[in-house]
Amino acid sequence: MKGQKLIRDYLRQENYHDGLTALQLSVLCGVSASVITATLKKMPDAYIDRWTKNHAWGPGRYAAVWCVVVPPPHCPPPELGDYYAAKKARRSA
């Protein structure tokens, strides 16, 4: 998705490596915070790193700081042949 790629690109930038809230991402991307939150929840590589106080929403309110997983540069995919063979053997047993 175009929105996921844009969010992922922002969160992987060096100056944002510590994460961003949905409100901060909404300002950067130009869409509402609710759309950003919904998109982040659908991204398998996005996670909440910590919570920060959000004084704009009132006392005692917190905002999630989102980050994304950065895969290692030379991370080969797993060999699934053995996995599927073992799964097939378990089914037939």
C-alpha positions as CSV (number, residue, x, y, z in Angstrom):
1,M,0.0,0.0,0.0
2,K,1.1,3.5,-0.8
3,G,0.3,4.8,2.7
4,Q,2.1,2.0,4.5
5,K,5.2,2.6,2.4
6,L,5.1,6.4,3.2
7,I,4.8,5.7,6.9
8,R,7.5,3.0,6.8
9,D,9.9,5.4,5.0
10,Y,9.4,8.1,7.6
11,L,9.9,5.8,10.5
12,R,13.1,4.4,9.0
13,Q,14.7,7.8,8.5
14,E,17.7,8.5,10.6
15,N,16.2,11.6,12.3
16,Y,13.0,9.6,13.2
17,H,14.6,6.3,14.3
18,D,13.3,6.8,17.8
19,G,9.7,6.6,16.6
20,L,6.8,9.0,16.0
21,T,3.3,9.3,17.3
22,A,0.3,9.0,15.0
23,L,-0.2,12.8,15.3
24,Q,3.3,13.5,14.3
25,L,3.0,11.1,11.3
26,S,-0.3,12.7,10.3
27,V,1.4,16.1,10.1
28,L,4.2,14.7,8.0
29,C,1.9,12.6,5.7
30,G,-0.9,15.1,5.5
31,V,-3.7,12.8,6.5
32,S,-5.7,12.5,9.8
33,A,-4.3,10.7,12.8
34,S,-7.1,8.2,12.8
35,V,-6.1,7.1,9.3
36,I,-2.5,6.8,10.3
37,T,-3.4,4.7,13.4
38,A,-5.6,2.4,11.3
39,T,-2.8,2.0,8.8
40,L,-0.2,1.3,11.5
41,K,-2.4,-1.4,13.1
42,K,-2.4,-3.2,9.7
43,M,1.4,-3.1,9.2
44,P,3.1,-6.3,10.3
45,D,6.4,-4.6,10.9
46,A,5.0,-1.7,13.1
47,Y,4.9,-1.8,16.8
48,I,4.4,0.5,19.8
49,D,7.8,1.2,21.4
50,R,6.6,3.2,24.4
51,W,3.9,5.7,25.5
52,T,4.5,9.4,26.0
53,K,2.4,12.0,27.8
54,N,0.3,14.0,25.4
55,H,-0.6,17.3,27.0
56,A,-2.6,18.4,24.0
57,W,-5.3,15.8,24.8
58,G,-5.5,16.8,28.5
59,P,-4.0,15.6,31.7
60,G,-3.3,11.9,32.2
61,R,-3.5,11.1,28.4
62,Y,-0.8,9.2,26.6
63,A,0.1,8.7,23.0
64,A,1.7,5.6,21.5
65,V,5.2,6.1,19.9
66,W,5.4,3.8,16.9
67,C,8.5,2.2,15.3
68,V,9.0,-0.2,12.5
69,V,11.3,-3.3,12.4
70,V,14.3,-2.7,10.2
71,P,15.3,-6.1,8.7
72,P,19.0,-6.9,8.4
73,P,20.4,-6.2,4.9
74,H,21.3,-9.8,4.1
75,C,18.5,-11.8,5.8
76,P,17.7,-14.7,3.5
77,P,14.1,-16.1,3.6
78,P,13.8,-19.4,5.4
79,E,13.9,-22.7,3.6
80,L,10.3,-23.8,3.7
81,G,10.8,-27.1,1.9
82,D,11.7,-29.0,5.1
83,Y,8.9,-27.2,7.0
84,Y,6.3,-28.3,4.5
85,A,7.6,-31.9,4.3
86,A,7.5,-32.2,8.1
87,K,4.0,-30.8,8.2
88,K,2.8,-33.2,5.5
89,A,4.4,-36.1,7.4
90,R,2.6,-35.1,10.6
91,R,-0.7,-35.0,8.8
92,S,-0.3,-38.5,7.3
93,A,0.8,-40.0,10.6
